[in-house]
């Protein structure tokens, strides 16, 4: 919805495409058309996509998920003659930032701090290294691209749990051939030092880096996520930009050949900020940047459309933006999380009360990505869509909202 929020009213025809017939974006008054597509990895998807881009010749395509980005990168490589313009970074850079082991190695090479990480190749490898580790540690998959398992990781508190977690990951976490064949090591899980406890915070630097090397960025901080331990952002607040860190991040991105929109996640340890993830696409919490004047989707459109002078002018304006304070909350999920965590014991009554207080104090400056001024149909459609999803998938609801911080 943030791409729609950023591009609406700019005179650009907007078409929402999804395999969900009632996707909330299709209810927007800002779109000029909608497309019902097959599921992304279905054999019929490529035929549909080719027919769609023929109908919208010269279109600019925005991927909204990791799988979208990977598929579009593959299509671009096998169809060099296509006129469609795809807002995915160059292949090598894209794979570096979406495969966490490669991202970690890039951080090491370019002086970006990151939690100590290693690749678990076998249970025997784990047994050999376990004596040198400081527990707890995190076991997590290398990527969400093409990942056929919903889990994002788990915590191992000792050597026995670590070996069990790695063995489970090696035997159960699978990736689609489109990802695993060109990148065979993606199946190997990562072991990473665990930083922070229940009150840990994640600092985000989000922005745009043009092919010419010009950039602009802002920052925000994640306060709560769902599921609790490894998940999507549920509550954010704006933060001051760490300019020195942003400059070093951009230097690394330039060095690996990256350009486009980015969102880097850093876990805070004292005064340190350590990189744990990097998204090369539209991201959760993007509304905070849009409302403060950093229009990353618009910049991507301008660059893809070849309007480079306009892009440079826009980025120059963005680099002079002042501070504006907002909070961000997916209000429907926030209510579900609060009630479910209280019921499961994940939140104590005191913790739940603290979050209710946070909501009340900040609601006057709070943004919800699904509440768009002048486009109320999106919010209503999204409410119907989400309630239907929760009704049809109760186990997923429990795993997402009621599950405590530990667990697979």
Secondary structure, DSSP 4 states (H G I P E B T S, - for coil): -HHHHHHTTTT---EEEES-TT-GGGG-TT-SEEEEPPPTTSHHHHHHHHHHHHHTTT-EE---SHHHHHHHHHHHHH-TT---EE----HHHHHHHHSHHHHHHHHHHHT--B--EEE---HHHHHHHGGGPPSPEEEE-S-STTB-S----EEE-SHHHHHHHHHHHHHH--B-HHHHTT-GGGGSPEEEE----TT--EEEEEEEE-TTS-EEEEEEEEEEEESSSS-EEEEEEEE---HHHHHHHHHHHHHTT--EEEEEEEEEETTEEEEEEEE-S--TTHHHHHHTT--HHHHHHHHHTT-HHHHHHHHHHHTT------EEE-HHHHHHHHHHHHHHTSS-HHHHHHHHHHHHHHGGGEE-TT--TT-HHHHHHHHHHHHHHHHH-HHHHIIIII--SS--
